[in-house]
Amino acid sequence: MNRAADWLERYLLPLANQIAAVRWLVALRDAFVSTLPITVTGSFAVLIKSLINAADKNWNWHVLATLLQPLVGACNFVWRGSVAMFALFFALAWGYQLARTFEVNRLAGAMTSLSSFMMSIANYAYLTKGETRFRIDDAFNIQQLSTTGMFTAILFGGLGVAIYILCVKGRLVIPIYSQMPHAQLAAFESMLPVIISLFVVGGGNYLFQVMTGQYFGEWLLHIIQLPLANLGQGFLMVFVVTGLIQIFWFFGINGNGVMAPVIGSVWATAQNANILAAAKGSAIPYLWTSASFGVFGVDSVGLPLVIGILLFSKRSDHRTLAKVALAPSVFNINEPVLYGLPIILNPVYLVPFIAAPLANVSLAYVVTRLGWINRVQAVVPGIIPPIIGPFLATNYDWRAIVLAVVNLVIAVLIWLPFISAADQIDQESSNRDFFMAQY
């Protein structure tokens, strides 16, 4: 285990540090995190609506469901103003975080990103009435503003802000009187860089449309975004990403943060598509989403260890720490165990720390593919306990609770031999200290 830890530290740790130092990836990670309140709010709106509909159709609580119809209507409005517009919010957050990272005007960066995104998607939609399909010009298909437009927001929002940043750093700004009020000063300093940025992006989109007859956003959707989303549904990619998250955490690097740009780019589209399908009552299209990693094992890595220590460990120091860490671990707050035991850089715990989440995610993937539980249809906050989180994320599927309990038992069993090994190491250390004291 020491040799494996040394190898990982020599070859993987420098890579993780390099990734964490790339400002573009940091900004992309922060942009996805920034949209979490909107995504969670929209998910809860879908869950509330689904619960009321289930009360009406499955449980025959017709009177209660009728009384709660105004709440269903409110949930529809909340959904349309949150997840249904996800790409808009992401474009704003992406531009803001890029501008913050490169220390330029954040509001101008957000608006530049949003404008670059909007000019890169198709401004027409189709309306079907009976057997006839109409094309409506000067209208946006709402799907482009939610899931199908996300990659366009990443690429063109980033391109627009990159040009803006280059202009500002190159001092391509309008010289103005420095005693102007701050708001006016910031607006005038941003004016020329924004003009240059938007005309470059707009010109590029125009040339692409003239040459291909397509909008760039439509082309990106079919060439990159959908194939990438489908690639993320394979078990190997899910397995590798889960393992990398745990390896980075073992070396004290926030694995979720390092892998967030990858998870967001590959699985956020699937996540939002599932939420939209659940809101419409349609079939859930994607097997695995960005939220699946958390609800099926990655977020709750500390709880099985704490339970195992409390039930089987003989070390008083470990048991004391486990008692303190139990309550936080129930809410997926793992830092007391990660840094207190510690797990970080402790070769004794390297194998179970990686193997337990891999086993949990693998089982969840298999049973989801077999259709034994619902696919993840909502984003739940990370502090939701690991038994309740899967139940909510799968739209109230009681079988997800069974899976969560089975996963917890499996993880505890994986940890047990290593908890015993830690006890043995403590006993040998105590005997050695006693021997040294005698002689």
Sine and cosine of phi, psi and omega as CSV:
sin_phi,cos_phi,sin_psi,cos_psi,sin_omega,cos_omega
0.00,0.00,-0.59,0.81,0.05,-1.00
-0.89,0.45,-0.63,0.77,0.00,-1.00
-0.91,0.42,-0.66,0.75,0.02,-1.00
-0.90,0.44,-0.68,0.74,0.01,-1.00
-0.90,0.44,-0.63,0.77,0.03,-1.00
-0.90,0.43,-0.65,0.76,0.00,-1.00
-0.90,0.44,-0.70,0.71,0.01,-1.00
-0.90,0.44,-0.64,0.77,-0.01,-1.00
-0.92,0.39,-0.56,0.83,-0.05,-1.00
-0.97,0.25,-0.64,0.76,-0.15,-0.99
-0.96,-0.27,-0.59,0.81,-0.10,-1.00
-1.00,-0.02,-0.59,0.80,-0.04,-1.00
-0.88,0.48,-0.70,0.71,0.06,-1.00
-0.86,0.50,-0.60,0.80,0.04,-1.00
-0.89,0.45,-0.69,0.72,0.01,-1.00
-0.89,0.46,-0.66,0.75,0.02,-1.00
-0.91,0.42,-0.62,0.79,0.03,-1.00
-0.91,0.41,-0.66,0.75,0.03,-1.00
-0.89,0.45,-0.70,0.71,-0.03,-1.00
-0.91,0.41,-0.35,0.94,-0.03,-1.00
-1.00,-0.01,-0.16,0.99,0.01,-1.00
-0.97,0.23,0.91,-0.41,-0.13,-0.99
-0.91,0.41,-0.53,0.85,0.03,-1.00
-0.90,0.43,-0.67,0.74,0.01,-1.00
-0.94,0.34,-0.59,0.81,0.07,-1.00
-0.88,0.47,-0.70,0.72,0.02,-1.00
-0.91,0.42,-0.63,0.78,0.03,-1.00
-0.90,0.43,-0.68,0.73,0.06,-1.00
-0.87,0.50,-0.73,0.68,-0.03,-1.00
-0.91,0.41,-0.51,0.86,0.04,-1.00
-0.92,0.40,-0.70,0.72,0.04,-1.00
-0.89,0.45,-0.67,0.74,0.02,-1.00
-0.90,0.44,-0.61,0.79,-0.03,-1.00
-0.89,0.45,-0.49,0.87,-0.02,-1.00
-1.00,0.10,-0.04,1.00,-0.07,-1.00
-0.85,0.52,-0.69,0.72,0.02,-1.00
-0.85,0.53,-0.64,0.77,0.02,-1.00
-0.92,0.40,-0.69,0.72,-0.02,-1.00
-0.91,0.42,-0.70,0.72,0.01,-1.00
-0.90,0.43,-0.66,0.75,0.02,-1.00
-0.87,0.48,-0.73,0.68,0.04,-1.00
-0.89,0.46,-0.60,0.80,0.02,-1.00
-0.90,0.43,-0.69,0.72,0.01,-1.00
-0.91,0.41,-0.56,0.83,0.07,-1.00
-0.88,0.48,-0.68,0.74,0.03,-1.00
-0.91,0.41,-0.66,0.75,-0.01,-1.00
-0.90,0.43,-0.67,0.74,0.02,-1.00
-0.89,0.45,-0.70,0.71,0.03,-1.00
-0.88,0.47,-0.68,0.73,0.00,-1.00
-0.90,0.43,-0.63,0.78,0.00,-1.00
-0.90,0.43,-0.68,0.73,0.01,-1.00
-0.92,0.40,-0.66,0.75,0.04,-1.00
-0.90,0.43,-0.61,0.79,0.05,-1.00
-0.91,0.41,-0.61,0.79,0.04,-1.00
-0.88,0.48,-0.55,0.83,-0.01,-1.00
-0.98,0.19,-0.74,0.68,-0.16,-0.99
-1.00,0.02,-0.59,0.81,-0.13,-0.99
-0.98,-0.18,-0.51,0.86,-0.10,-0.99
-0.95,-0.33,-0.04,1.00,0.03,-1.00
0.87,0.49,0.51,0.86,0.09,-1.00
-1.00,-0.03,0.91,0.42,-0.16,-0.99
-0.92,0.40,-0.64,0.77,-0.05,-1.00
-0.91,0.42,-0.73,0.69,0.00,-1.00
-0.89,0.46,-0.68,0.73,0.00,-1.00
-0.89,0.45,-0.61,0.79,0.03,-1.00
-0.91,0.41,-0.67,0.74,0.01,-1.00
-0.90,0.43,-0.48,0.87,-0.07,-1.00
-1.00,-0.07,0.11,0.99,0.01,-1.00
-0.86,0.51,-0.59,0.81,0.09,-1.00
-0.86,0.52,-0.56,0.83,0.05,-1.00
-0.93,0.37,-0.59,0.80,0.08,-1.00
-0.88,0.48,-0.69,0.72,0.04,-1.00
-0.88,0.48,-0.65,0.76,0.04,-1.00
-0.90,0.43,-0.63,0.78,0.02,-1.00
-0.89,0.46,-0.59,0.81,0.05,-1.00
-0.88,0.47,-0.67,0.74,0.03,-1.00
-0.91,0.42,-0.67,0.74,0.00,-1.00
-0.88,0.47,-0.69,0.73,0.00,-1.00
-0.89,0.46,-0.71,0.70,-0.02,-1.00
-0.90,0.43,-0.44,0.90,-0.01,-1.00
-0.99,-0.10,0.12,0.99,-0.04,-1.00
-0.77,-0.64,-1.00,-0.03,-0.08,-1.00
-0.90,0.44,-0.57,0.82,-0.01,-1.00
-0.90,0.44,-0.28,0.96,0.02,-1.00
-0.88,-0.48,0.48,0.88,-0.16,-0.99
-0.84,0.55,-0.68,0.73,-0.06,-1.00
-0.88,0.47,-0.56,0.83,0.06,-1.00
-0.89,0.45,-0.76,0.65,-0.01,-1.00
-0.90,0.43,-0.62,0.79,0.01,-1.00
-0.91,0.41,-0.67,0.74,0.01,-1.00
-0.86,0.51,-0.68,0.74,0.04,-1.00
-0.89,0.45,-0.74,0.67,-0.03,-1.00
-0.90,0.43,-0.63,0.78,0.00,-1.00
-0.89,0.46,-0.73,0.68,0.03,-1.00
-0.91,0.42,-0.64,0.76,0.00,-1.00
-0.89,0.45,-0.74,0.67,-0.06,-1.00
-0.93,0.37,-0.59,0.81,0.08,-1.00
-0.89,0.45,-0.71,0.70,0.01,-1.00
-0.90,0.44,-0.63,0.77,0.03,-1.00
-0.90,0.43,-0.68,0.73,-0.03,-1.00
-0.89,0.46,-0.62,0.78,-0.03,-1.00
-0.99,-0.13,0.17,0.99,0.15,-0.99
0.85,0.52,0.78,0.63,0.15,-0.99
-0.83,-0.56,-0.02,-1.00,-0.07,-1.00
-0.86,0.51,0.90,-0.44,-0.12,-0.99
-0.95,0.32,-0.66,0.75,-0.01,-1.00
-0.91,0.42,-0.66,0.75,0.05,-1.00
-0.90,0.45,-0.63,0.78,0.05,-1.00
-0.89,0.46,-0.68,0.73,0.01,-1.00
-0.89,0.45,-0.71,0.71,-0.02,-1.00
-0.93,0.37,-0.60,0.80,0.05,-1.00
-0.90,0.45,-0.68,0.73,0.03,-1.00
-0.89,0.46,-0.72,0.69,-0.01,-1.00
-0.89,0.46,-0.70,0.71,0.00,-1.00
-0.90,0.44,-0.67,0.74,0.02,-1.00
-0.89,0.46,-0.62,0.78,0.04,-1.00
-0.92,0.40,-0.73,0.68,-0.08,-1.00
-0.90,0.44,-0.57,0.82,-0.01,-1.00
-0.98,0.18,-0.08,1.00,-0.05,-1.00
-0.97,-0.23,-0.04,1.00,0.02,-1.00
-0.95,-0.33,0.34,-0.94,-0.07,-1.00
-0.92,0.38,0.69,-0.72,0.02,-1.00
-0.97,-0.25,0.73,0.68,0.13,-0.99
-0.54,-0.84,0.34,-0.94,0.02,-1.00
-0.58,-0.81,0.30,-0.95,0.02,-1.00
-0.93,-0.37,0.65,-0.76,0.02,-1.00
-0.85,-0.53,0.80,-0.60,0.01,-1.00
-0.97,-0.24,0.80,-0.60,0.04,-1.00
-0.75,-0.66,0.95,-0.31,-0.09,-1.00
0.92,0.38,-0.83,-0.55,0.02,-1.00
-1.00,-0.10,-0.03,1.00,-0.10,-0.99
-0.97,-0.23,0.66,-0.75,0.03,-1.00
-0.90,-0.43,0.85,-0.52,-0.04,-1.00
-0.96,-0.28,0.58,-0.81,0.17,-0.99
-0.99,-0.16,0.76,-0.65,0.01,-1.00
-0.92,-0.39,0.89,-0.46,0.03,-1.00
-1.00,0.09,0.28,-0.96,-0.01,-1.00
0.83,0.55,0.66,0.75,0.05,-1.00
-0.60,-0.80,0.50,-0.87,0.00,-1.00
-0.96,-0.30,0.74,-0.67,0.15,-0.99
-0.94,0.33,0.80,-0.60,-0.11,-0.99
-0.89,0.46,-0.43,0.90,0.03,-1.00
-0.90,0.44,-0.53,0.85,0.05,-1.00
-0.92,0.39,-0.41,0.91,0.00,-1.00
-1.00,0.01,-0.03,1.00,-0.01,-1.00
-0.88,-0.48,-0.99,-0.11,-0.14,-0.99
-1.00,0.06,-0.71,0.71,-0.14,-0.99
-0.95,0.31,-0.24,0.97,-0.01,-1.00
-0.99,-0.16,0.06,1.00,-0.14,-0.99
-0.92,0.40,-0.70,0.72,-0.02,-1.00
-0.91,0.40,-0.56,0.83,0.09,-1.00
-0.89,0.46,-0.64,0.77,0.03,-1.00
-0.90,0.44,-0.65,0.76,0.02,-1.00
-0.89,0.45,-0.76,0.65,-0.12,-0.99
-0.95,0.30,-0.82,0.58,-0.10,-0.99
-0.99,0.17,-0.53,0.85,0.13,-0.99
-0.88,0.47,-0.70,0.72,0.04,-1.00
-0.91,0.42,-0.64,0.77,0.02,-1.00
-0.89,0.45,-0.72,0.69,0.00,-1.00
-0.87,0.49,-0.70,0.71,-0.01,-1.00
-0.94,0.34,-0.57,0.82,0.04,-1.00
-0.87,0.49,-0.70,0.72,0.04,-1.00
-0.90,0.43,-0.66,0.75,0.04,-1.00
-0.86,0.51,-0.71,0.71,-0.01,-1.00
-0.90,0.44,-0.68,0.73,0.02,-1.00
-0.87,0.50,-0.65,0.76,0.01,-1.00
-0.92,0.40,-0.68,0.73,-0.01,-1.00
-0.91,0.41,-0.73,0.68,-0.01,-1.00
-0.91,0.41,-0.49,0.87,0.04,-1.00
-1.00,0.07,0.10,1.00,0.03,-1.00
0.88,0.48,0.55,0.84,0.15,-0.99
-1.00,0.09,0.92,0.38,-0.05,-1.00
-0.79,-0.61,0.33,-0.95,0.03,-1.00
-0.98,0.21,0.85,-0.53,0.05,-1.00
-0.90,0.43,0.80,-0.60,-0.04,-1.00
-0.69,-0.72,0.23,-0.97,0.00,-1.00
-0.95,0.31,0.83,-0.56,-0.15,-0.99
-0.95,0.31,-0.20,0.98,-0.03,-1.00
-1.00,0.00,0.12,0.99,0.05,-1.00
-0.92,0.40,0.41,-0.91,0.12,-0.99
-0.82,0.58,0.51,-0.86,-0.13,-0.99
-0.85,0.53,-0.69,0.73,-0.04,-1.00
-0.88,0.47,-0.68,0.73,0.01,-1.00
-0.93,0.36,-0.62,0.78,0.02,-1.00
-0.87,0.49,-0.73,0.69,-0.01,-1.00
-0.90,0.44,-0.64,0.77,-0.01,-1.00
-0.91,0.42,-0.70,0.71,-0.02,-1.00
-0.94,0.34,-0.58,0.81,0.04,-1.00
-0.91,0.41,-0.51,0.86,-0.03,-1.00
-1.00,0.06,-0.24,0.97,-0.20,-0.98
-0.88,0.47,-0.81,0.58,-0.05,-1.00
-0.91,0.41,-0.70,0.71,0.07,-1.00
-0.86,0.51,-0.63,0.78,0.02,-1.00
-0.92,0.40,-0.68,0.74,0.02,-1.00
-0.86,0.52,-0.75,0.66,-0.01,-1.00
-0.88,0.48,-0.72,0.70,-0.05,-1.00
-0.87,0.50,-0.77,0.63,-0.08,-1.00
-0.93,0.36,-0.56,0.83,0.03,-1.00
-0.95,0.32,-0.56,0.83,0.07,-1.00
-0.91,0.41,-0.74,0.67,0.00,-1.00
-0.90,0.43,-0.70,0.71,0.02,-1.00
-0.89,0.46,-0.66,0.75,0.04,-1.00
-0.90,0.44,-0.65,0.76,0.04,-1.00
-0.89,0.45,-0.66,0.75,0.03,-1.00
-0.91,0.42,-0.64,0.77,0.00,-1.00
-0.89,0.45,-0.73,0.68,0.00,-1.00
-0.88,0.47,-0.65,0.76,0.01,-1.00
-0.90,0.44,-0.68,0.74,0.00,-1.00
-0.91,0.41,-0.65,0.76,0.01,-1.00
-0.90,0.44,-0.65,0.76,-0.08,-1.00
-0.98,0.19,-0.52,0.85,-0.11,-0.99
-0.92,-0.40,-0.33,0.94,-0.08,-1.00
0.98,0.20,0.11,0.99,0.00,-1.00
-0.87,-0.49,0.41,-0.91,0.23,-0.97
-0.98,0.18,0.53,-0.85,-0.05,-1.00
-0.87,0.50,-0.63,0.78,-0.01,-1.00
-0.88,0.47,-0.63,0.78,0.05,-1.00
-0.90,0.44,-0.69,0.73,0.00,-1.00
-0.89,0.45,-0.70,0.71,0.02,-1.00
-0.88,0.48,-0.62,0.78,-0.02,-1.00
-0.85,0.53,-0.72,0.69,-0.10,-0.99
-1.00,0.08,-0.46,0.89,-0.06,-1.00
-1.00,0.02,-0.58,0.82,-0.12,-0.99
-0.86,-0.51,-0.82,0.58,-0.21,-0.98
-0.91,0.41,-0.79,0.62,-0.03,-1.00
-0.91,0.41,-0.69,0.73,0.09,-1.00
-0.87,0.49,-0.60,0.80,0.01,-1.00
-0.92,0.39,-0.67,0.75,0.04,-1.00
-0.89,0.45,-0.64,0.77,0.02,-1.00
-0.93,0.36,-0.59,0.81,0.05,-1.00
-0.87,0.49,-0.60,0.80,-0.01,-1.00
-0.93,0.36,-0.16,0.99,0.02,-1.00
-1.00,0.08,-0.11,0.99,0.03,-1.00
-0.98,0.20,0.55,-0.83,-0.06,-1.00
-0.90,0.43,-0.63,0.77,-0.08,-1.00
-0.86,0.51,-0.70,0.72,-0.03,-1.00
-0.92,0.40,-0.65,0.76,0.05,-1.00
-0.88,0.48,-0.69,0.72,-0.03,-1.00
-0.90,0.45,-0.73,0.69,-0.04,-1.00
-0.90,0.43,-0.71,0.71,-0.02,-1.00
-0.90,0.44,-0.66,0.75,0.04,-1.00
-0.87,0.49,-0.71,0.70,0.02,-1.00
-0.89,0.46,-0.66,0.75,0.01,-1.00
-0.91,0.42,-0.64,0.77,0.04,-1.00
-0.84,0.55,-0.73,0.68,-0.04,-1.00
-0.94,0.35,-0.61,0.79,0.01,-1.00
-0.90,0.45,-0.70,0.71,0.02,-1.00
-0.88,0.48,-0.68,0.74,0.01,-1.00
-0.89,0.46,-0.59,0.81,-0.02,-1.00
-0.86,0.51,-0.53,0.85,0.02,-1.00
-1.00,-0.06,0.25,0.97,0.08,-1.00
0.99,0.13,0.17,0.99,0.02,-1.00
-0.98,-0.20,0.72,-0.69,-0.02,-1.00
-0.89,0.46,0.99,-0.15,-0.05,-1.00
-0.89,0.46,-0.61,0.79,0.05,-1.00
-0.88,0.47,-0.63,0.78,0.00,-1.00
-0.94,0.35,-0.67,0.74,-0.01,-1.00
-0.90,0.44,-0.65,0.76,-0.07,-1.00
-1.00,0.01,-0.07,1.00,-0.05,-1.00
-0.84,0.54,-0.68,0.74,0.04,-1.00
-0.87,0.50,-0.60,0.80,0.02,-1.00
-0.94,0.35,-0.75,0.66,-0.03,-1.00
-0.89,0.46,-0.68,0.73,0.00,-1.00
-0.90,0.43,-0.70,0.71,-0.05,-1.00
-0.92,0.39,-0.60,0.80,-0.10,-0.99
-1.00,-0.01,-0.68,0.73,-0.18,-0.98
-0.94,-0.33,-0.21,0.98,0.01,-1.00
-0.91,0.41,-0.59,0.80,0.07,-1.00
-0.86,0.51,-0.71,0.71,0.03,-1.00
-0.89,0.45,-0.65,0.76,-0.01,-1.00
-0.87,0.49,-0.77,0.64,-0.04,-1.00
-0.93,0.37,-0.55,0.84,0.07,-1.00
-0.90,0.44,-0.63,0.78,0.04,-1.00
-0.92,0.39,-0.64,0.77,0.03,-1.00
-0.90,0.44,-0.69,0.72,0.01,-1.00
-0.89,0.45,-0.66,0.75,0.02,-1.00
-0.90,0.43,-0.66,0.76,0.03,-1.00
-0.90,0.44,-0.63,0.78,0.01,-1.00
-0.90,0.44,-0.55,0.84,-0.01,-1.00
-1.00,0.00,-0.11,0.99,-0.06,-1.00
0.97,0.26,0.37,0.93,-0.02,-1.00
-1.00,-0.03,0.13,-0.99,0.08,-1.00
-0.90,0.43,0.64,-0.77,-0.03,-1.00
-0.98,0.18,0.87,-0.49,-0.20,-0.98
-0.98,0.20,-0.53,0.85,-0.19,-0.98
-0.92,-0.39,0.66,-0.75,-0.01,-1.00
-0.96,0.28,-0.67,0.74,-0.12,-0.99
-0.78,-0.63,0.68,-0.74,-0.05,-1.00
-0.75,-0.66,0.05,-1.00,0.01,-1.00
-0.89,0.46,-0.55,0.84,0.00,-1.00
-0.97,0.26,-0.34,0.94,-0.06,-1.00
-0.89,0.46,-0.58,0.81,-0.01,-1.00
-0.85,0.52,-0.72,0.70,-0.06,-1.00
-0.95,0.32,-0.75,0.67,-0.12,-0.99
-0.95,0.30,-0.33,0.95,-0.05,-1.00
-0.95,-0.32,0.38,0.92,0.19,-0.98
0.59,-0.81,-0.53,0.85,-0.10,-1.00
-0.94,0.34,-0.64,0.77,-0.06,-1.00
-0.96,0.27,-0.43,0.90,-0.13,-0.99
-0.96,-0.28,0.60,0.80,-0.10,-0.99
-0.93,0.36,-0.43,0.90,-0.09,-1.00
-0.99,0.14,-0.51,0.86,-0.11,-0.99
-0.89,0.46,-0.71,0.71,0.02,-1.00
-0.87,0.50,-0.62,0.78,0.03,-1.00
-0.91,0.42,-0.69,0.72,0.01,-1.00
-0.88,0.48,-0.71,0.71,0.02,-1.00
-0.89,0.46,-0.69,0.72,0.01,-1.00
-0.88,0.48,-0.67,0.74,0.02,-1.00
-0.90,0.43,-0.71,0.70,-0.03,-1.00
-0.90,0.43,-0.55,0.84,-0.05,-1.00
-1.00,0.06,-0.53,0.85,-0.22,-0.98
-0.78,-0.63,-0.32,0.95,-0.08,-1.00
-0.97,0.24,0.58,-0.82,0.05,-1.00
-0.97,-0.26,-0.05,1.00,-0.01,-1.00
-0.99,0.17,0.84,-0.54,-0.05,-1.00
-0.92,0.39,-0.60,0.80,-0.01,-1.00
-0.92,0.39,-0.63,0.78,0.04,-1.00
-0.92,0.38,-0.64,0.76,0.00,-1.00
-0.91,0.41,-0.62,0.78,0.04,-1.00
-0.89,0.45,-0.71,0.71,0.03,-1.00
-0.90,0.45,-0.65,0.76,-0.01,-1.00
-0.89,0.46,-0.61,0.79,0.04,-1.00
-0.89,0.45,-0.64,0.77,0.02,-1.00
-0.93,0.36,-0.61,0.79,-0.11,-0.99
-1.00,0.08,-0.14,0.99,-0.09,-1.00
-0.87,0.49,-0.79,0.62,-0.04,-1.00
-0.88,0.48,-0.74,0.67,0.07,-1.00
-0.87,0.50,-0.61,0.79,-0.04,-1.00
-0.91,0.41,-0.53,0.85,0.05,-1.00
-0.86,0.51,-0.52,0.86,0.00,-1.00
-0.97,-0.23,0.43,0.90,0.10,-1.00
0.88,0.47,0.47,0.88,0.12,-0.99
-0.99,-0.13,0.98,-0.19,-0.20,-0.98
-0.99,-0.15,-0.12,0.99,-0.10,-1.00
-0.85,0.52,-0.62,0.78,0.02,-1.00
-0.84,0.54,-0.59,0.81,0.02,-1.00
-0.99,0.16,-0.67,0.74,-0.05,-1.00
-0.86,0.52,-0.70,0.72,-0.10,-1.00
-0.97,-0.23,-0.28,0.96,-0.05,-1.00
-1.00,0.00,-0.57,0.82,-0.08,-1.00
-0.93,0.38,-0.74,0.67,-0.16,0.99
-0.99,-0.10,0.30,-0.95,0.21,-0.98
-1.00,-0.05,-0.58,0.81,-0.03,-1.00
-0.84,0.54,0.82,-0.57,0.05,-1.00
0.85,0.52,0.40,0.91,0.05,-1.00
-0.97,-0.25,0.97,-0.25,-0.10,-0.99
-0.88,0.48,-0.38,0.93,0.03,-1.00
-0.87,0.48,-0.56,0.83,-0.11,-0.99
-0.97,-0.25,0.10,0.99,-0.05,-1.00
-0.87,0.50,-0.77,0.64,-0.09,-1.00
-0.89,0.45,-0.80,0.60,-0.02,-1.00
-0.92,0.38,-0.51,0.86,0.00,-1.00
-0.89,0.45,-0.54,0.84,0.05,-1.00
-1.00,0.00,-0.65,0.76,-0.14,-0.99
-0.94,0.33,-0.61,0.79,-0.07,-1.00
-0.89,0.45,-0.78,0.63,0.06,-1.00
-0.88,0.47,-0.59,0.81,0.04,-1.00
-0.89,0.46,-0.67,0.74,0.03,-1.00
-0.90,0.43,-0.68,0.73,0.00,-1.00
-0.89,0.45,-0.74,0.68,-0.01,-1.00
-0.91,0.41,-0.63,0.78,0.00,-1.00
-0.89,0.46,-0.72,0.70,0.02,-1.00
-0.90,0.45,-0.69,0.73,0.01,-1.00
-0.88,0.48,-0.65,0.76,0.01,-1.00
-0.89,0.46,-0.71,0.70,-0.05,-1.00
-0.91,0.43,-0.75,0.66,-0.05,-1.00
-0.93,0.36,-0.50,0.87,0.08,-1.00
-0.93,0.36,-0.68,0.73,0.02,-1.00
-0.90,0.44,-0.59,0.81,0.02,-1.00
-0.96,0.27,-0.18,0.98,0.00,-1.00
0.99,0.14,0.28,0.96,-0.01,-1.00
-0.98,0.20,-0.35,0.94,0.16,-0.99
-0.72,-0.70,0.35,-0.94,0.06,-1.00
-0.91,0.41,0.43,-0.90,0.13,-0.99
-0.96,0.27,0.42,-0.91,-0.01,-1.00
-0.90,0.44,0.80,-0.61,-0.10,-1.00
-0.82,-0.58,0.05,1.00,-0.05,-1.00
-0.47,-0.88,0.39,-0.92,0.10,-0.99
-0.98,-0.22,0.82,-0.57,0.02,-1.00
-0.92,-0.39,0.50,-0.87,0.02,-1.00
-0.85,0.52,0.53,-0.85,-0.05,-1.00
-0.90,0.43,-0.31,0.95,-0.03,-1.00
-1.00,0.04,0.01,1.00,0.07,-1.00
-0.93,0.36,0.77,-0.64,-0.03,-1.00
-0.80,0.59,0.53,-0.85,-0.15,-0.99
-0.91,0.41,-0.27,0.96,0.08,-1.00
-0.99,0.12,-0.60,0.80,-0.05,-1.00
-0.99,0.13,-0.59,0.81,-0.07,-1.00
-0.81,0.59,-0.78,0.62,0.03,-1.00
-0.88,0.47,-0.58,0.81,0.03,-1.00
-0.87,0.49,-0.71,0.70,0.01,-1.00
-0.95,0.31,-0.69,0.73,-0.09,-1.00
-0.90,0.43,-0.49,0.87,0.00,-1.00
-1.00,-0.08,0.32,0.95,0.06,-1.00
0.90,0.44,0.79,0.62,0.12,-0.99
0.92,0.40,0.65,0.76,0.07,-1.00
-1.00,0.01,0.92,-0.39,-0.05,-1.00
-0.90,0.44,-0.41,0.91,0.01,-1.00
-0.92,0.39,-0.41,0.91,0.06,-1.00
-0.92,0.39,-0.51,0.86,0.08,-1.00
-0.91,0.41,-0.69,0.72,0.04,-1.00
-0.86,0.51,-0.71,0.71,0.04,-1.00
-0.87,0.49,-0.67,0.74,-0.01,-1.00
-0.89,0.46,-0.66,0.75,0.02,-1.00
-0.92,0.40,-0.70,0.71,0.03,-1.00
-0.88,0.48,-0.69,0.73,0.03,-1.00
-0.87,0.48,-0.64,0.76,0.01,-1.00
-0.90,0.44,-0.69,0.72,0.02,-1.00
-0.90,0.44,-0.70,0.71,0.02,-1.00
-0.86,0.51,-0.70,0.71,-0.02,-1.00
-0.90,0.44,-0.66,0.75,0.03,-1.00
-0.88,0.47,-0.69,0.72,0.00,-1.00
-0.90,0.45,-0.60,0.80,0.05,-1.00
-0.91,0.42,-0.61,0.79,-0.03,-1.00
-0.96,0.28,-0.46,0.89,-0.18,-0.98
-0.83,0.56,-0.76,0.65,-0.01,-1.00
-0.86,0.51,-0.53,0.85,-0.04,-1.00
-0.99,0.14,-0.47,0.88,0.16,-0.99
-0.91,0.41,-0.68,0.74,0.06,-1.00
-0.90,0.44,-0.63,0.78,0.04,-1.00
-0.89,0.46,-0.64,0.77,0.04,-1.00
-0.90,0.43,-0.61,0.79,0.07,-1.00
-0.89,0.45,-0.67,0.74,-0.01,-1.00
-0.91,0.42,-0.66,0.75,0.04,-1.00
-0.88,0.48,-0.65,0.76,0.02,-1.00
-0.90,0.43,-0.65,0.76,0.00,-1.00
-0.91,0.41,-0.69,0.73,0.03,-1.00
-0.89,0.45,-0.62,0.79,0.02,-1.00
-0.91,0.42,-0.65,0.76,0.01,-1.00
-0.91,0.41,-0.68,0.74,0.02,-1.00
-0.89,0.45,-0.64,0.77,0.00,-1.00
-0.91,0.41,-0.66,0.75,0.02,-1.00
-0.90,0.43,-0.62,0.78,0.02,-1.00
-0.91,0.42,-0.68,0.74,0.00,-1.00
-0.88,0.47,-0.70,0.72,-0.01,-1.00
-0.90,0.43,-0.58,0.81,-0.01,-1.00
-0.93,0.37,-0.54,0.84,-0.02,-1.00
-0.96,0.27,-0.51,0.86,-0.11,-0.99
-0.86,-0.50,0.00,0.00,0.00,0.00
